[in-house]
């Protein structure tokens, strides 16, 4: 992340912080002039990644750990990483299956990774047991100006 167009946010792993993380990443992404649909996709994927970290990463810990959100741009792409230092994912292949949840008692849908993959162009997951998980998501952005839409703050 040696790029000057980057951000880092560290939040305590409480569910009340998920919407804040989503808003911060959306505000950061807005500087690249994405479409409203792209912003909506980014917010949805970030919500899922942060919620997964909050619910699953610190399962056996007395207090929640931190969730770190890194974002940066490369050309017309936004890259977002959601990082935790939690328990890790014991069976990543199984966790990526639609409708699989390790928390049925919390009425979880098991669609987190599936949703991330649907709304972002690339999703990579690195996990190590007892060390944590990094979810890296890429969204290719198109400029609204190229699509004939008005940009916020433009005089067009």
C-alpha positions, 0 to 999 in steps of 0.5 A: 500500500505504498500508494498515496491514494490510500486509507486505513481504518481500525475499528473495534469488532462490534457490530455497531461499527459495521455501518461506519466502516461501510460509509468510510470506504464508500466516501473514499471510493467516491473520490474516483467518481464511480457510478451509484451502482458501483458505490452500492456494490462496494458498500454491500461487499464491505458490510459483508466482509466486516460483519464476517470478521466481527461475528466469526474472527473473535468467537472464542475471545473475551473481548472483540479484537480489531478489524482493520480496513485498508483501501487504495486505488490502482488506475481505475480499480478500488482494492479493499482489504478487511483484516482480522487477527482472529481464529482463522477459517478452518475450512475455507472451501466449505466457508465459501459455499453458499448457505454454509454457516458456522453460526446457525444459532445466530440465524446467519444466512451463510451468504457472506462470501457469495455476496462479496463475490457477486458484488465485487470483480475479484475476491481473495481470502487468506486465512491462518488458524489462530492468526487471522483472515484477510479478505481482499476485494477488487472493484473495477470502476468506470467513470460516470463521465464516460457513461454520460451521468452527471458527477456530484459537484460538477457544473455539467 
